[in-house]
């Protein structure tokens, strides 16, 4: 289980991440580009993913993941936070950030991240 505040902390811990309210919801961005949208009630989030990641998540955990409304056709997934594995969700958020952030910023992050 993951709370909305935990997801927020994960999203904002990444380099140059910022939170902006858009469409009445918290959106998390890197250099102006959205990679996570937290529902206003904090129970679910839409997270940027590739179509391949989306297909794998929907097949492996249909009780947690579904195609995100409006952007699901681009690979985004909607995650039920109360059913999500915290580590798997953290990895998904980091991957979303990585696919959104500029390459140089990702390279700096990788160089500074142990392991």
N, C-alpha and C positions, 0 to 999 in steps of 0.2 A: 504494500500500500504506500502511496505517495500522496502528500498533501499539496495543495496549491502553493503554499509557502515554500515547501521543499523544492518544487519544480521551479519556482521563481528564483530561489537561491542558486540552483544549478545553472539556470539560463544566464543569470547575471554574473556568475563567477568566471565566465569566459571573457577573453580579451575584447575590449571595446564594445561589450554588450550594453545595451540600454533598454529600458522599458518605456513604452509609450502607450497611452490609451488610444485605441482605434476601434471604431464600431462598438464602443461601449465595453471593450474587452482589453485586457492587458496583452500587448504584443511585445515580443522580445526581438531585438534587431541588432545587427552588426552593420555599421556604416549605412544605416537607413534601410536595410533589407531584412524583412521578417523571416525568422526561422522557427518561432514558436508563438502560438496564440493560446492564451489561457482563458477558458470560459469564465464568465463573470461570477459564476457560483463556485468556481475552483474545483469542480468535480471532474473535469476533462480538459484535454488540451489537444490542439491540432499541431502536429509537428511535421516539418518538412522532411520528406524522404524521397528516395528514388522510386520509380515504379517497381523495380525489382525488390527493393526492401519492403515496399508496401505489400506486394504479393506474398512475400515470405511471412510477414507479420500477420496478415489476414489468414493465411493458411495455418500457421502454428498457434496463434492465440486469438481466435475469433471472439472470445469473451472479453478481450481487452481492447483489441484494435478493430477499427472499421475505417472505410474511406472517409476522409474529412469532407464536410459539405463545402461546396463551391470550388475547392482546390484538390479534391481527391483524384480528379482525372490527371493531375500532374504528379501524383505519387504521395501527396500528403496523407497522413493518417490521423485519425482521432483516437486518443487513448483515454480509457477510463482509468483515472488515477487511483481509485480505490481497489482496482484489480491488478494494477501494474506492479511488476517487480522493480524495486528501486534502482538496482544496478543496470538492468536492461534499459530502463527509461533514461537513466543518466547517459548511457552510451548513445542512445538514439538522439538525445538533445545535443550531445557533443558532435555527433555525425551531422546533424542538421546545421549546426553552427559552421562546421568545417566545409560543408557544401555551399555555404552562403558567404562566408568571409573571403576576403581577397587572399590569393595564394601566398603573398609575402607574410601576411598576418598568421596564416596557418603554419607556415614554415617557422616563424618565430615561436609560436605556441608549441610546436613539436620539439623544437630545440630546447625549450625551457621545461618541458614535461619529462620527468624521469620515466624510464621504462620503455 
